[in-house]
Amino acid sequence: MSFRTRLFATYALIIVVCLAIVAIATTAVLQGYRDRLTMDRLDNMARPISVQVRSLATAQTTLANLMLSLQQQAEKNNVYIILGNSDGQIVREITPTPSEAPVALSEGALPRNISKAVQGRFTTDDRRVFLYAAYPVGRLQAALALPTDTIFLAVPRAGSLAILAGLLGPLLLGGLIALAISLFVAIALARSVSRPLNRLTGAAEKIASGDYAQKIPEEGPRETKELARSFNHMTDEVRLSHQQLRHFVADVSHELKSPLTSIQGFSQALIDGTASDEATRTKAVTVINTESKRMRRQVDELLELSRMQSGQFKMAHESVDLGEVITNCRDLFGPQATDKGVKLIADVGGSLVVRGDADRLEQLFGNLLDNAIKNTQSGGQVSVAADRSMEGFVEARVTDNGPGIPQDQLTHVFERFYQVTGVRTGVGLGLAIAREIALAHGGMIEARSQPGEGAEFIVHLPAGS
């Protein structure tokens, strides 16, 4: 069943249910209103009839004449006339037509000792409900030999089904009109809802076929706008993920091509006997071992970076002394700096506590120091310093006096495998991983440089307690 058909069926069901509720409520309201009108009508008839009965009795009329007069009143007004005594018992009963069966009441069903006009209802033995109006007429026994003192005018109460049957025609007509209007509204609503859904379906099909540059207009009701906004965000994420996947494959192909070529060349030399002497074989084995380790390291870093960028790596959240982390990194990279003739300086301003993962932070500053040392000539200097900056943040700076980075390339240095051409080397995965670690800690990292004046990498991390 299509969405539009379901919407039509839903509207039709709502109309039917609403009409049923209206019919029940209207029947209940009309029942009470009709009962009041009936009782008022009976009261208006009972008053003059009671007066007539008393006057006839005073005029010393016969019982036959009184019964004939009451029979005429009953037939004329289509009511039951009941003469009762003070004990609530029926003394005489006149039906609207002579062939009409009299009402059958249990003893005491009628009210007793009526001294003024009353209205109410009673239920017969065959479960029929009657509405009545009663008036006291005094004792008629002396005049008419009739032991009665109350006259009742009663009519059967109209049932709910009878009232509902009377409303069926208008309700049916109103229901058809309401159904027609609702279906018209449903068509307009279905079109307004199905139009963006159709656009969404078309865009999803194009994305499935590889066209990721899909956008749908953010228009219509609030829910539709939110759906379009979420879909467009999803499209951006899918496009970005696909682009990252392409870059990842290209990066892996590019970075692994060189070591694989070396491994393949030297292994082939060992196989075909080109490496005939011991020194050549030793060199070939050494190159194969070195290149395989480099390839393994690159693969591990690529996988780690991909997990970071997809949010799949776990990170501890504990208080970390950033000064201790920086000191450990200085001690770790001190030998590398000494071997290259580079002076490594660390300056930490007091106790600096951040919230995060000590191992990841050590990896962050290790990558920055490794990059700085590699790009600093012998006799140069690399420094790392940390101190509190703006409120709630700690700022750490890694500075070198190497060749620097051109301004137009500063925004790309944190991209994986990006190489600053001509003046700087070794900018591959290290800086990209450093940025992801900083972002994972709720911080950021930026690069500042002028060609020929070295480079400075600034890390901002939220302060801990």
Helices and strands as residue ranges (DSSP letters): H 3-58, H 63-77, E 80-84, E 90-94, E 118-123, E 129-136, H 141-144, E 150-156, H 160-208, H 222-272, H 278-309, E 318-321, H 322-340, E 343-348, E 353-356, H 358-374, E 381-388, E 393-400, G 407-412, H 430-440, E 444-449, E 455-462
